[in-house]
Amino acid sequence: MSRVSQAEARANRERVVEAASRLFRERGVANVSVADVMQAVGLTQGGFYKQFASKDALVAEAEAKGFADMLQYLAGLEADSGGHDAAVSALRAMYLSTDHRDAPGTGCPAAGFGGDAAREPEWRAAYTAGVRDMADWVAPGKAGLVGLATLVGGILLSRGTAGSPLSEEILQAVREATTPDAGAAGA
């Protein structure tokens, strides 16, 4: 059996964290095993324990990766759209779309990891930091918290009612309530 170089080990670790972030958001942490994650990247389960102390350690890293990716996406929105207000509008449009609703694995980590972070204090620090960063990006202070909470709540309710007319109704209602002329704070 050949040994992998340090560069290959780092690349494998990054692939594992990325796959875990996607799978955990898609199915929930409790519904994804270490074997599932390792199978998704074509590695053996035994290799997992050479890279991570535990599944809990992977969850925290996967959350942090999800939020880092989201912040990178937001920075790109701002650069591409010509300013922060336009970027917030672009975020709102993407966030409250059926595409985002139907793809939790590649969607927002605030929505994807929220239920799991609420149940497991060990994962909460990474989640809390990510939520704060996202809210601060949306708008300063309470307006950012309200804006992000409104978006996350809307997408979660829409996902929970997917397949029914209520799901679309929720997305539309939150889109209308969060447009700047509706007087909504933040988003």
Buried (B, 14 or more C-beta within 10 A) or exposed (E): EEEEEEEEBEEBBEBBBBBBBBBBBBBBBEEBEBEBBBEBBEBEEEBBEEBBEEBEEBBBBBBBBBBBBBBEEBEEBBEEBEEBEEBBBBBBEBBBBEEBBEEBEBBBBBBBBBEBBEEBEEBBEBBEEBBBBBBBBBBEEEBBBBBBBBBBBBBBBBBEBBEEEBBBEBBEBBBEEBEEEEEBBBB
